[in-house]
Every structure is written in C-alpha cells, then in structure tokens.
Amino acid sequence: MQSEEEQIKALTGKRRGPYNSFNPVSETQIWQWCAVMGETKARHQPGPEQTAPLAMMQMWTMRDFYDEWAPGSTSDRPYQVFDDLTAMGYSNNVAVSYDIQFLRYLKVGERPVHFTTVVKITDKKTTGLGQGFFVTERVEYTTVDDVPFAEAHITYFQYKAAEASGDHGSGDSTSAKAKRIEPSSGPFVQDRPVPISAVDPSQVAVGMMLPTRDIPITHRLVVGGAIASQDFIPVHHNVAAAVSAAMPDIFMNILTTSGLVMTYLSDWAGEGFIRRLRFNLMAPNVPGDTMQLQGGVTEFDGGANLASIEFAGLNAVGVHVKGSAEIQF
C-alpha cells in the first residue's frame, strides 16, 4: 500500500487543461492593474494598439470570487495535489518562486487559456512557517487560437502552520535592509512610485546600477494588488486567515510582487522587452513596512543587445524578493 507521500508524488506528470479566461483581455482590467502597480507605459494605455503588461500573464485565467473556473474549462482539478494535501492537514499555501519566459504582449480582445502540469513534489520539509511540501507546476499560457504568450514554472509551499514565533522572514542578514517609510499623505494613502528615467540602450554596461525605488507596503496596496490580480485567497485580505497561516498580518501575493518588480524593470528598460524573469520570495511584505527595489547589470551581450539584471526587494525584515531578468533592447 502506498504511503501518503507516495500518493501525493503520483500526481505529477499529468497535463491538465484548458483553463479558460472569464473575459477577453480588456482595457478595464489593464487599467486596474496599471493603477495599482504604477505602470504608465504608453503601450498599455487605451488605444488601437493597447497591450497588457507582461506580468498580467497569470491573472487572466484565475478562478473567480467563488473559486470557480471560467465556463468551458476542463472539469479536471488542476490542483488536486493541494486538495489532497489539505485533506492530510497541510492546509496553508504560499507561492515561493517564479521562472517565467515571456514571448509577446497580449492585445486587447485576445482570449487567454492555460494548461498546467505538476512536475515536481519534494519530500516533506520543515521551514519557519511549518512542515509541508514544495510543489512545482509548469504552466503553458496560450490564446484560444493556440498562440503561446508565456510559460512559467511556479513553486508553492503547501504546509501545516507552526506555532507563531514572531520571526516571519528568511531574509539575508548580510544584506542592507530597507527603512520604514510612511506614505506622505497619511497612513491610508498610497504614494505613486517615483518615476525612473529609461536607460539609453547604448550606455548599458556591466556594473551599471538601476535607481532604487521605495514602495510603502500598506493594507491598501496588499488588498488592491490581490483584487487587480484576481486573487481572492483570504490571507491577502483577511487578518485572521493570515494569522492562522503563521503570518503577522495580511501579506502581499506573488502576483503583486511580480507586477511591482516588472514595472520597476520596465520603467528602466524603456522600450526593451523583458524576455525572462526569475525570482524567489523570502520575508513577506506586510503593511507598515517599505520595500526598496534595487538592481544592477551583471552581463551584457552588445551583439545581441541582451542585458542580464540581478535585482532585490528589501524590507525591514530582510529580503522579500530576489532574482534576475533578461532584457532585450
């Protein structure tokens, strides 16, 4: 007879889908996303050639407020592994890392779908959050016409919460930490990110540093980002749910982190195209803190006009997000 862990690992390898979008790519949802993430690029503004920010990739085919998939989606459960782990007592879930290849921008009117395959489940691990399993899925994003626009490997931690200890981060203690900054107009107001001038592609060189960007983390931003990304999981808007998951407060979801990072990189890159984004999440972003985004050029292929960037988002606990990107100029 198979053990519980063997039963869980048997769920790997099956491609499931399609999972449809409730709506085609729309001006309204692009506007809502851009308003929260601080995205102001002309290509994402209303007009005949309007496109969606690359980081919106995942939100189009998210489940609705009642956790139901869009009509026409397969009845096959994409996250059976999480349902089964929940039944075993591992009921909490946090996103851990992204590895995304972006292929093109989506245009208004296109209809996204996705397919997913669980490709890896680790043995049981113990972390500061509790005991559980790291689950990695491969997600293929296409339109209903089978035109791909992105592919991602996303890792989650499904866990049984440990007793709260007050230590909610695994940040790098050797790194600088961002100071706490209050929004300038009061505790319930969100300041728009300070603009960053686009780099001159002819000046890009190894060692060049990106300007830093300080983003106050407020309840407004955490909840606004969850809504803009169609993520209705309670830990991102309900304090009691977050505390039961061994967190000190509601915390930022991975889609908002991705959106803020991509806006930061895109502002610097100007007309450059972000081909790939990889990052890990560490210490959570919770209200009352500030995330400072910083980065630098680590490689540059002048012949291909391809830059490699390493970036980090620091808060008062340590490192919230750390990763790399490839930008084609």
C-alpha positions as CSV (number, residue, x, y, z in Angstrom):
1,M,0.0,0.0,0.0
2,Q,1.3,3.4,-0.9
3,S,2.3,5.9,1.8
4,E,0.7,9.3,1.8
5,E,3.8,10.9,0.3
6,E,3.9,8.3,-2.4
7,Q,0.2,9.0,-3.3
8,I,1.0,12.7,-3.5
9,K,4.0,12.3,-5.7
10,A,1.9,10.1,-8.0
11,L,0.0,13.2,-9.0
12,T,3.0,14.5,-11.0
13,G,3.2,14.4,-14.8
14,K,-0.4,14.8,-15.9
15,R,-1.1,17.8,-18.2
16,R,-4.4,19.4,-17.3
17,G,-6.4,22.0,-19.1
18,P,-7.5,24.1,-20.7
19,Y,-8.5,26.6,-18.0
20,N,-10.2,29.5,-19.7
21,S,-10.5,33.2,-19.0
22,F,-13.8,34.7,-17.9
23,N,-13.2,37.7,-20.2
24,P,-11.0,38.6,-23.1
25,V,-8.1,40.9,-22.4
26,S,-9.8,44.2,-21.6
27,E,-9.0,47.9,-21.2
28,T,-10.7,47.9,-17.8
29,Q,-8.6,45.2,-16.3
30,I,-5.4,46.6,-17.8
31,W,-6.3,50.0,-16.3
32,Q,-6.9,48.4,-12.9
33,W,-3.6,46.6,-12.9
34,C,-1.6,49.6,-14.1
35,A,-3.2,51.8,-11.5
36,V,-2.1,49.5,-8.6
37,M,1.4,48.6,-10.0
38,G,2.2,52.2,-11.0
39,E,2.6,51.2,-14.7
40,T,2.4,54.2,-17.0
41,K,3.9,53.0,-20.3
42,A,2.2,54.3,-23.4
43,R,1.9,50.8,-24.9
44,H,-0.5,49.9,-22.0
45,Q,-2.7,53.0,-22.3
46,P,-6.1,52.9,-24.2
47,G,-5.8,52.9,-28.0
48,P,-6.0,50.6,-31.0
49,E,-2.6,49.1,-30.2
50,Q,-3.0,48.7,-26.4
51,T,-1.3,45.8,-24.9
52,A,-1.4,44.2,-21.4
53,P,1.7,44.4,-19.1
54,L,3.6,41.1,-19.3
55,A,3.2,40.4,-15.6
56,M,-0.6,40.1,-16.0
57,M,0.1,36.7,-17.6
58,Q,-1.4,34.6,-14.8
59,M,-4.4,36.7,-13.7
60,W,-6.5,36.3,-16.9
61,T,-7.3,32.6,-16.1
62,M,-7.6,32.8,-12.3
63,R,-10.7,31.4,-10.6
64,D,-13.5,33.8,-9.7
65,F,-14.6,35.1,-6.3
66,Y,-16.4,31.8,-5.6
67,D,-13.3,29.7,-6.6
68,E,-14.9,28.5,-9.8
69,W,-13.2,28.2,-13.2
70,A,-14.5,30.0,-16.3
71,P,-17.1,28.3,-18.5
72,G,-15.7,25.8,-20.9
73,S,-12.7,24.9,-18.7
74,T,-11.9,21.3,-18.2
75,S,-13.5,19.7,-15.1
76,D,-10.2,18.1,-14.3
77,R,-8.9,19.6,-10.9
78,P,-5.6,21.4,-11.7
79,Y,-4.6,21.5,-8.0
80,Q,-5.6,18.1,-6.9
81,V,-2.3,17.8,-5.1
82,F,-3.2,20.8,-2.9
83,D,-6.7,19.5,-2.2
84,D,-5.2,16.1,-1.2
85,L,-2.5,17.8,1.0
86,T,-5.2,19.9,2.6
87,A,-7.2,16.7,3.5
88,M,-4.0,15.4,5.1
89,G,-3.7,18.5,7.3
90,Y,-1.4,20.7,5.2
91,S,-4.0,23.4,4.6
92,N,-1.9,26.5,4.1
93,N,-0.3,27.6,0.8
94,V,2.2,30.3,-0.2
95,A,3.9,31.0,-3.5
96,V,7.7,30.6,-3.3
97,S,9.2,31.3,-6.7
98,Y,8.7,32.1,-10.4
99,D,10.6,31.3,-13.5
100,I,8.8,32.9,-16.5
101,Q,9.7,33.1,-20.1
102,F,7.7,35.9,-21.8
103,L,7.1,35.5,-25.5
104,R,5.0,38.5,-26.5
105,Y,2.5,41.1,-25.3
106,L,-1.2,40.3,-25.3
107,K,-3.5,42.7,-27.1
108,V,-7.0,43.8,-26.1
109,G,-9.6,41.3,-27.3
110,E,-7.4,38.2,-27.2
111,R,-8.7,35.3,-25.1
112,P,-6.1,33.6,-22.9
113,V,-6.1,30.0,-21.6
114,H,-3.6,27.9,-19.7
115,F,-2.5,24.3,-19.2
116,T,-0.7,23.1,-16.1
117,T,1.4,20.1,-15.2
118,V,2.8,19.3,-11.7
119,V,6.4,18.5,-12.5
120,K,7.9,18.1,-9.0
121,I,6.9,17.5,-5.4
122,T,9.6,17.4,-2.8
123,D,9.9,15.2,0.3
124,K,8.4,16.7,3.4
125,K,10.3,19.8,4.5
126,T,10.4,21.9,7.7
127,T,10.6,25.7,7.5
128,G,9.9,28.6,9.7
129,L,6.3,28.5,8.5
130,G,5.8,24.8,9.3
131,Q,6.1,21.4,7.7
132,G,5.0,20.7,4.2
133,F,5.8,20.1,0.6
134,F,7.2,22.2,-2.2
135,V,5.2,21.7,-5.4
136,T,6.3,23.0,-8.8
137,E,4.0,23.3,-11.7
138,R,4.7,24.1,-15.3
139,V,2.1,26.4,-16.8
140,E,1.7,27.0,-20.5
141,Y,-0.1,30.2,-21.4
142,T,-1.7,30.5,-24.9
143,T,-4.7,32.1,-26.5
144,V,-7.8,30.1,-27.6
145,D,-6.1,30.1,-31.0
146,D,-3.2,28.1,-29.6
147,V,-0.8,31.1,-29.9
148,P,1.6,31.0,-26.9
149,F,2.5,34.1,-25.0
150,A,4.3,32.8,-21.9
151,E,5.5,29.8,-20.0
152,A,6.2,29.5,-16.3
153,H,7.5,27.2,-13.6
154,I,5.8,28.2,-10.3
155,T,6.7,26.7,-7.0
156,Y,4.4,26.7,-4.0
157,F,4.8,25.6,-0.4
158,Q,1.8,23.7,1.0
159,Y,2.2,23.4,4.7
160,K,0.9,22.8,8.2
161,A,1.5,26.0,10.1
162,A,3.9,26.0,13.0
163,E,3.2,28.0,16.2
164,A,3.7,31.7,15.6
165,S,7.2,32.8,16.8
166,G,7.3,36.4,15.6
167,D,10.1,35.5,13.1
168,H,8.4,35.6,9.7
169,G,11.4,36.0,7.4
170,S,14.2,34.1,5.9
171,G,16.0,37.3,4.7
172,D,19.7,37.6,4.0
173,S,21.1,39.1,7.2
174,T,24.2,40.2,5.3
175,S,22.2,42.5,3.0
176,A,21.1,46.0,3.7
177,K,17.5,46.4,4.9
178,A,15.1,49.0,3.7
179,K,14.0,51.6,6.2
180,R,10.3,52.1,7.1
181,I,8.8,54.9,5.2
182,E,5.3,56.2,5.8
183,P,3.2,57.4,2.8
184,S,3.5,61.2,2.6
185,S,-0.3,61.9,2.8
186,G,-1.3,59.7,5.7
187,P,-1.5,56.0,6.7
188,F,-4.3,55.2,4.4
189,V,-2.9,56.8,1.2
190,Q,-0.6,55.0,-1.3
191,D,2.0,57.2,-2.9
192,R,2.6,56.7,-6.6
193,P,6.1,55.3,-7.3
194,V,8.8,57.9,-8.1
195,P,9.4,57.8,-11.9
196,I,12.6,56.3,-13.2
197,S,14.2,57.6,-16.4
198,A,14.6,55.0,-19.1
199,V,18.2,54.0,-19.8
200,D,19.9,54.8,-23.0
201,P,20.5,51.3,-24.5
202,S,23.8,52.5,-25.9
203,Q,25.0,53.2,-22.4
204,V,24.1,49.8,-20.8
205,A,27.2,48.1,-19.4
206,V,28.1,45.6,-16.8
207,G,28.2,47.1,-13.3
208,M,25.6,49.8,-14.1
209,M,23.2,50.2,-11.2
210,L,19.5,50.8,-11.5
211,P,17.9,53.6,-9.5
212,T,16.3,52.4,-6.3
213,R,12.6,52.6,-5.8
214,D,10.9,52.7,-2.3
215,I,7.4,51.3,-2.1
216,P,5.4,51.7,1.1
217,I,3.6,48.5,1.9
218,T,0.0,49.3,3.1
219,H,-3.1,47.4,3.6
220,R,-4.4,49.3,0.6
221,L,-1.6,48.1,-1.7
222,V,-1.8,44.4,-0.5
223,V,-5.6,44.3,-1.0
224,G,-5.5,46.4,-4.2
225,G,-2.9,44.1,-5.7
226,A,-4.9,41.0,-4.8
227,I,-8.0,42.4,-6.4
228,A,-6.2,43.6,-9.5
229,S,-4.7,40.2,-10.0
230,Q,-8.0,38.3,-9.3
231,D,-6.5,36.6,-6.3
232,F,-9.2,36.2,-3.7
233,I,-7.3,33.9,-1.3
234,P,-8.2,35.1,2.2
235,V,-4.6,35.5,3.6
236,H,-4.2,38.6,1.3
237,H,-7.2,40.4,2.7
238,N,-8.3,38.7,6.0
239,V,-6.1,39.2,9.0
240,A,-7.5,36.1,10.9
241,A,-6.8,33.9,7.9
242,A,-3.2,35.3,7.6
243,V,-2.5,34.8,11.4
244,S,-3.8,31.2,11.2
245,A,-1.2,30.7,8.4
246,A,1.6,31.8,10.8
247,M,1.8,35.3,9.4
248,P,1.7,38.6,11.4
249,D,-0.8,40.3,9.1
250,I,-2.2,40.0,5.6
251,F,0.6,39.8,3.2
252,M,1.4,40.6,-0.4
253,N,0.6,38.0,-3.0
254,I,3.2,36.8,-5.6
255,L,1.3,38.4,-8.4
256,T,1.6,41.9,-6.9
257,T,5.3,41.4,-6.2
258,S,5.8,40.3,-9.8
259,G,3.8,43.3,-11.0
260,L,5.8,45.8,-8.9
261,V,9.1,44.2,-10.0
262,M,8.2,44.1,-13.6
263,T,7.0,47.8,-13.5
264,Y,10.4,48.7,-11.9
265,L,12.4,46.9,-14.6
266,S,10.2,48.0,-17.4
267,D,10.5,51.7,-16.4
268,W,14.3,51.4,-16.5
269,A,14.3,49.3,-19.7
270,G,12.2,51.8,-21.7
271,E,11.3,50.1,-25.0
272,G,13.3,47.0,-24.0
273,F,11.4,43.7,-23.8
274,I,11.7,41.6,-20.6
275,R,12.3,38.1,-22.0
276,R,12.7,36.2,-18.8
277,L,12.0,36.8,-15.1
278,R,13.2,34.5,-12.2
279,F,12.7,35.2,-8.5
280,N,12.3,33.7,-5.1
281,L,10.1,35.1,-2.3
282,M,11.6,35.2,1.2
283,A,10.5,37.6,4.0
284,P,6.8,38.6,3.5
285,N,5.7,42.1,2.6
286,V,3.3,43.1,5.3
287,P,1.6,46.5,6.0
288,G,3.6,49.1,7.8
289,D,6.9,48.2,6.0
290,T,8.6,49.5,2.9
291,M,10.1,47.5,0.1
292,Q,13.1,49.0,-1.6
293,L,13.7,47.7,-5.1
294,Q,17.3,47.8,-6.4
295,G,19.2,46.2,-9.2
296,G,22.3,46.1,-11.4
297,V,23.5,44.9,-14.8
298,T,25.6,41.7,-14.4
299,E,26.0,40.7,-18.0
300,F,25.6,42.5,-21.4
301,D,25.9,41.0,-24.9
302,G,26.4,44.0,-27.1
303,G,25.9,42.0,-30.3
304,A,22.6,40.7,-29.2
305,N,21.7,43.8,-27.2
306,L,20.7,41.5,-24.3
307,A,21.2,42.5,-20.7
308,S,21.1,40.3,-17.6
309,I,19.9,42.1,-14.4
310,E,20.0,41.0,-10.8
311,F,17.5,42.6,-8.5
312,A,16.2,42.5,-5.0
313,G,13.4,43.9,-3.0
314,L,14.4,44.6,0.7
315,N,12.1,45.3,3.6
316,A,12.7,45.8,7.4
317,V,12.9,42.1,8.0
318,G,15.4,41.3,5.2
319,V,15.0,40.2,1.6
320,H,11.4,40.0,0.3
321,V,12.2,39.1,-3.3
322,K,15.5,38.3,-5.1
323,G,16.0,37.3,-8.7
324,S,17.2,38.0,-12.2
325,A,15.8,39.2,-15.5
326,E,16.9,39.2,-19.2
327,I,16.1,42.3,-21.1
328,Q,16.2,42.6,-24.9
329,F,17.0,46.1,-26.2
